[in-house]
């Protein structure tokens, strides 16, 4: 593995869209006792369901600590590769490498700086040194070269690419004081353009209410095709999410992408608000003396947090009346893929969802 | 990765010789403070030399703990793959998988039981649970299926195969009470024949004097070609090693291999006896309250402990007057390979040598 200090744009590498062909998917086994209630037993089952659904059409690599290796190997089918790696939690999307590709079909990783979604300012745990080494180690595992972009704090869940010159982000996340406070919005945009090799950055104002990642893009809005997105939506004007989704909608309606196309916005309904229960909170250990979740806390549930596998869409279900409606919309938007729902409450209460616990590895030649 | 409960012989898989083509070589970064003096600094340098010499003609994968990952990545050139894995020490030969191959060119690993060279009877450390998981994890890393042979205690350094139906072992090791005391010699031979798929087991009586592995074969005798071996030798009749080497020589002279060939024995001189110094002992921490080495202790130095890479022989030098003589003999025996010496005192004082810290992975189709 070469550690590269050049810039992907200069080398002709760009970030493909998630709906382009994958080699496989990276995941990390859940274990952290202040994230995953009751010894992560239910979370492990949910992660296994996600892994198995994805593995039907691409390879899955599950990273796991030494301590949990045997459990993971036992619970996962043999066609899923289990590889030991130390991490601080289970968010492959955010600490894993962002892969870029060139026209010859080669791929390379980008190793962004990772500081647990806000570092000492408003990060979610400390330390995060194990997570911050994951991207580089995954590249060595896959025998791929890696760009050193550790001086720029970014998570995979904070960016969505259409593969044709446009990425989407949220201002709430990328301009947050816990990320790159020394950089202006313009400088951040230049970084994204240089590393992801895009011409246009779409800055949605915000994300999902109470999303502790400072409102990652991947929970509110996702490309389903070039020029087309799904946006998490509620018609309940009393819900604080209404105003947030509306601002994103209005922004998107007046924007065009890098190709000059107007953006076609498909509204994807949100489930009814989901709250932590007292029993769930009791299943967590405290972190740094404090509870990590409180009884009645609203969780950032959204159907947008799905994963696009080669032949399927793996989407969260919440046991909500909107589950089937959201599934039908995704089926219409991805007619070539099978939409596979996974009961995702046990992932959601850890702080994210299916897209957050996965990271696609593009197919290479 | 499939975990197989069948027998390699029944599946048509056999152990190739080390001099057959390799995909690469497995190594483990030294770290353990009761094995490697003064923070393993000198050992790391020696391991790097070995890795670089091997990497000139095949891939090298270096397994390393989370804690040492950055150091290993920094010290090793970029063409060597560094992969995180928890281990108890650095003996890839002994805890790594033994690979077997079939006629179609597929390879599989064998996951033997590992108990630190003798378990609670006379093993060298406790616990050894991390080491005992290495073979299986390496197979998952390489996406190879693995035979479950964990009920049989064996180390890679205890066997040498000629790839044509014969393996060599030592009685002192395989019949030791710390290995498989519930099995008779005949039963052990049957196990070896079944798993390595050979017709003949050559039982050398013993190995190198004071070799703490219960005298592994790989320190005393090695195949250089089918029907040909090098045997560690001294002409000093006062040295206890003289009688040991002589017994092995006499045994080999009256034996034939699986093909019915007489065995051509090349004597490889031993260096003058090598002893631990007081300064080296002071650089080690105690284990379980006891010193792991004592001042003046004789070390099991032997030139036989070399590694056969695709295009080179990586052999230990001891700063001894016999270094060049041993090198010349190996050059004559391996005319197609370059003999590369590495100053190996800093490996030797850990308890083994170049063959012990490496494990070949046969080339597969």
Boltz contact constraints between the chains, C-beta under 6 A:
constraints:
  - contact:
      token1: [A, 1]
      token2: [B, 78]
      max_distance: 6.0
  - contact:
      token1: [A, 2]
      token2: [B, 78]
      max_distance: 6.0
  - contact:
      token1: [A, 66]
      token2: [B, 86]
      max_distance: 6.0
  - contact:
      token1: [A, 78]
      token2: [B, 1]
      max_distance: 6.0
  - contact:
      token1: [A, 78]
      token2: [B, 2]
      max_distance: 6.0
  - contact:
      token1: [A, 81]
      token2: [B, 140]
      max_distance: 6.0
  - contact:
      token1: [A, 82]
      token2: [B, 140]
      max_distance: 6.0
  - contact:
      token1: [A, 84]
      token2: [B, 85]
      max_distance: 6.0
  - contact:
      token1: [A, 84]
      token2: [B, 137]
      max_distance: 6.0
  - contact:
      token1: [A, 85]
      token2: [B, 84]
      max_distance: 6.0
  - contact:
      token1: [A, 86]
      token2: [B, 66]
      max_distance: 6.0
  - contact:
      token1: [A, 137]
      token2: [B, 84]
      max_distance: 6.0
  - contact:
      token1: [A, 140]
      token2: [B, 81]
      max_distance: 6.0
  - contact:
      token1: [A, 140]
      token2: [B, 82]
      max_distance: 6.0
